[in-house]
């Protein structure tokens, strides 16, 4: 065993068996090439067969497993999954090692609402190529799983988004959890930056068509409870789609009924929803009062004050999770955004999305909201996994879970991203 030293954050001890695997004929998309100690190898995403040959220890790091914080321990990765967490002194000397260089290690981040990044804006270009760029972008920021999001748009664009999501998943990319359709069944009063011309009244036939086109790619849908019919709710639930209340002017009673009738989460708490008032608790009040409803929140200090994040965490606890709501600048299509300091706005100056990464959101929750780091990390990992009922395989570092990891330093800079046991970003 030999260590290859480099200026990067991670030092890798190469394994003999891994080096023998032929990867030239992998049938998948080509990723952008980054400078790393792996540059002599193909930058293509590994097939499951390749991952199955891997076995190594991640050492010299502080492990935030999601249930505890461990020092002087190592993560044993076999194939694409975590096999064990062991004391470093008890680790076998003949196992290949990755030196974490003193980094913090958490589960890979899970972003359930992102529109664009890395030069791609899925909202206006819903293609496999956009998903490829978006995936490469989020990996640089520690995110290993995401839902590409399409806001209220034309029926054609909605269909294209679902088809692209289906095609991408069929190609074998585990990062894309599915497509999040944010609309078109929303309340015009709370449309925010959504294009009113594309807002529709719910129609069972139209929803059935989306489900057919997506072939399982439709994972989440944001709807306004007050404009949604029980038939639509039942149809989406039967298809396994997670229903999220958002862009809604629902009364408290309408919101409470929605959370009892099939809605399990809410989209960007406070933004584009009826507020909590003394005589009209609104959708925010219904979210707070529900026993099991989750809610996403954008912790950038722009979409909502950090004090509002802190108060909401006190109210919701593990039901509050982080999203980025990130967009990319664009000058064509229905959604044209420009960056305005730490946010994106549309042509009318309406707040349209964030310039946030998930690592930024975690840092803000620690430094501004004043939450413990381990809890901020759970808001970006375990809690979103629970929303999609994937918390038996994602969101924790423990035996049997997929080896999705984020390595970051004390300055909240991502130093490495591991997906299914494979280093896919080396900072």
N, C-alpha and C positions, 0 to 999 in steps of 0.2 A: 504494500500500500504506500502511495506517495501523495504528498500534498502539493497542489499547484498554487503557488502564491500569486496574488494579483492585487491591484489597487482597489478592487471592488469590495463591497461590504461583506461578501461571503467567500470563504475559501472552501473549495470542494476537493475531496479525496476520491479520485476516480475509481470506479469498480470495474473489474475485469469483464464480467459477463455483460454489463451494459454496453461496453465499447464494441462488442461483437455484433450487436443487433444492426441489421441492414434497414435503413430508413428511407432509401431513395424512392421506393415505390409506394409510399403512403399516399392514399387517395384523399387529399384534403387541401385546404387553401394554404397558400404561402403567406407566412407572417413577415412583418417588417423585421429586418435584421438589426439587433442591438449589439453594442460592444460588450462582451462578457467572456469569461473563461470558457464558455461553451461555444465560442464562435467557430471553432473548427468542426463542430457538429452541425447537422442540418437544423435550421430554426423552425422546422415544421412541427406542428403539434403532435405529440406521441400517440400512437394507437394504444388501446388497452393491452395488446400483446407486449408492447415495449414497456409499459408501466409495470407489468407483471414481473419483469426481470429485475426490478430495482429493489434494493434493500440497503438502507443507510440510517445513520443516527444524526440528528440535528442537535449539536452540542453548544455549550458556551452561550447560553441565552436565558432570559427570564420568560417563563412560560405562563401565559394567561390562557388557561384552558377553557374558560367559560364557567367553571365551577370553583376553581382555586388558582392561586398564584404560586408557582414553584420556582425555586432557585436550585442550582447545582443538579438539575435533572436534564435528561435528554429525551427527545421524541424519536422513537423507533418507527421508521416508515418502511413498510413492505408493500411493494407494488404501488397501488394508487391509494392505499388506506393507512391509517395510523394503526400500528400493531401494539404499541405500549408506550408508556412514559416511565422511564427508569432512572434511578440515581446514576449520575455520571460515573461514580466510583465502581458501580456494579456492571457497567456496560462492557460487553465483550470487546477485546482489543482488536479482533480480526474483522470487525464490521466497518465498512467505509463510513466516513464522517463528513458532515458539513459543519464548518465552524461558523456559528452565528455571530461571531465578533462582538459579543456582549449586547446584542439587540434584544428588544422585546419581541416575543412571538405570540401572535393571536390567531384565532381562526381567520380565514380569508373573509373579507367584508362581503356583504350581500346587499345590493342596492335594488330595491323593487320599483324605483321610478327614476329613469334617466332617459333623456331625449337625444343627447348628443355629446360629442367630445372628440378630441383628436382629429379635427377637421371633418367630422361626419355629423350630420343632423338628420337622424332617422325620421324626424317629424315631416321632413320635406323630401327625403330620398330613402324610402323604405326598401332597401335592397340588401342582398347578401353582402355586397361590398361595404355598405355602411356599417353593418353589424360587425364585419371583420375589423374595420377601423375602430369602432367603438370598443370592441373587446380588447384590442391592443392598448387603447387608451386607459381603460379602467384598471387593467393589470398593473400599469405603472403606478397606480395609486392604491394598490393593495386589495382591490376588489376582484374576487374570483367568481362570483355569481351575480347576474343582473337580469332585470326585465327591461327590455327595450320598450319605450313608451311612445304611443301614438295618440296625440290629443285629438279632439273633435275635428274631423276632416271629412272629405268627400267619401262616399261609399267605395269608390275605386281605390283611394289611398288606404282605407281601412283594409280592404281585401289584399292589396299589395303587401301591406305590413305583415299580415298573418301568413301569406304565402312565403315571404322571405324568412319569417321566423321558423316556419315548418321546414323549409329547405335547409336552413342553417342547422337546426337540430338534427335533421336526418344525416347531415354530413359528419356528425359525431362530436360536436363541440359542447362540452358539459357546462361551459360558463353561462350560456344563455338559458335561463330558467323558463322563458316564455315571453309572450307579448302582453303588455299592459295597455289595454284600450281605455284611455281617459275620455269618456264620451262615446257616442254622440248624444246619449240620453241624459242631458244635464239641464239645469234650470238657467235660462238666459239671464235672469237677474243676478246670478253668481257665475257668469261665464268667465270672468277674469280676462285673460288674454286669448281665450278661445274664440274662434271665428263664428259669429252668430249665424251666418248663412248655412253652416253645416250642422247646426243643432237639429236633432230630429225627435219626433215623437216615437216612443217604443213600438216596435212591430215584431210580432213573433216570427214571421217569415224571414225578416231581415236578420234577426239574431240567429235563427237556424242556419241561414246561409253563411254567416260568419263562422259559426262552429264547424260547418262542413269544410269550408276553405282552409281553416286553420289546422284541422286534423290533430287537435290536441295542443297546438301552439298558443291558443288563447288561454292565459293563465290567470289573469286578473282583469276586472272591468270596474271602472269608476262610473257610478250612476247617481243621479239625484233621487233619493227614495220617494219624494213626493210626485215624481213624474213617471215612476216605474210601476209596472203592473205585476200582480202576483204571478201571472203566467210567465212573464219574462224571468222573474226571480227563480221560479221552479225550473225553467228550461236551462238556465245557466248553472244552477246548482247541480242538476243531474249530469251536466257535462264536466263537473269538477272545477268550474271557474270560481275563483274567490271574488266575492262581491264587496266593493268598497264604496262607502257613502262619501260623496264629494261634489263640489260645484253645485251646492244645494242650498236652498232657502227653507229647508224643512223646519216645521215647528218641533218643539220637544217631543210631542206625542207621535208625530210622524217618524222622527228619528228613533225613538224608543221602540216603536212597532217594527221598524226595519231591522234593528239588531235582534229582535226576537224572531223575525221571520226569514232570516237567511243571510243578512249582511253580517260580516265578521270583522270588518276593519273600516277605517276612514282615511281619506286622502288629504295629505298636508293640513294637519290640524290648524285651525284658525283661518287659514287662507281659503277664500271663496266658499264660505259656509256661514250660516246664520249664527250669530254670536250669542254668548251667554249673557243674558240680561236678567234683572231681578224679576220681572213679570213675564219674561219670554226667554226661557233657558235655551231655546234653539237647539241646533244640532250639536254644538259644543257641549251643552248641558247633557244631552242624551248620551254622548260619548263618555263623559265623566261618570254618568250614573249607571251605565250598563255594567253588568258583572263580568263580561268576557270580551267586550269589543276592544280591538286594537286600534291604534292610530299612528300614522306616520307624521313626522315633523321635520321641517327644514331648519337646521340649527346653524344658520348663517348670520343671525343678528339683523337681517334685512326683512325676511319674510315674517319673522316674529321676534320680539325682544327676547333676550336670553332669560330674563326673569319669567317670561311666559313658558319657556321650556322647563325651567326649574319647577314652577308651580304645577305644570302638567305632569311632570315626572312624579311629584308628590301625590298627585291624584291617581295616576294610572300605573305607576311602577313598571313592571315588566311588560305591560301592554303598549308602552310607547316605544316606537322604533324610529331609526334614522333613515332618511332618504336624501339624495342629493338634489333631485329635481333639476339636474344640470342640463343646460342646453349649449349650443354652439352658435356662433355668429353665422348668419345666412342672409342672402339678398335675393333669393328666388323662392317660388312656391307660395303657399298660403301663409306660411309663418316666416316672417323676416325679422330677425333679431339683431341687435347690436349690443355690444358690451358697454355698460355705464359703470365704471369703477368695479365694484364687487358684486355686480348683478347683471342680468340681461333684461332688456326692455324691447317692446315691439315698436312699430312705426309711430304709434300714438304715445309712446312713453310709458305704457302700462307695464308693470312688473310681469315678466314672462317666464323667468326661470333663474336659477342660481349659477354662480361660477364656482360652486363648491365641489370638492372631492370628498369621499367618505372619510379619508384621513383628516381632512380639515374639520369635518363635522365632529369626529371623535375628539380632536384637540379642543375645539370650542366647548364641548360638553365638559371637559376637564377644567380648562382655564377660565371660561366665562360662566358656565352654568354651575360649576363647582361640584361636579359629580366625581366619584372615585373612578380612576382609569378602568378598573375591571368592569364597572357598570356601563361606562360609556362604550366599551368594546362590545358588551353584550347587546347594546342597542343597535350596533352595526353588524351583528353576527347572529347570535342565538335568537333574538326576538323576531327579526324578519324571517328566519327559518321557521319559526313557530307559526307565523302567519300563513305560510304555504304548506304547513304540516310536513316540513322536511327536516325537522329537528331531530329525527332519528338517524340522519346521515350527514347533515351540515350544521355548522354553527358552534361546534365544540371541538376541542382537541382531546380525543379519548379513543380507546381501542374500538375499531369497527367503523369509525367515521372516515369520510373521504379526507385525504391529506391535502386540504386547502389551507394555506398559511400565509400570513402577512408578517414580515420582519420589518420593524421600524425602530429608529433610534430615539434618544431622549428628546430630540427636537421635533419629533413627529414627522420624520422624513422616512419614506418607505425605502428600504434597502434591498428587499427581495420579496418576490411573490411566488408561491408554490401552488400549483394546481394539480390535484390528483397525483401528488408525489413528484411532479416534475417542476423544476425551476423554470418559470416562464417569464420572469422579469428579474434582472440583476442590476440594482442601482449602483 
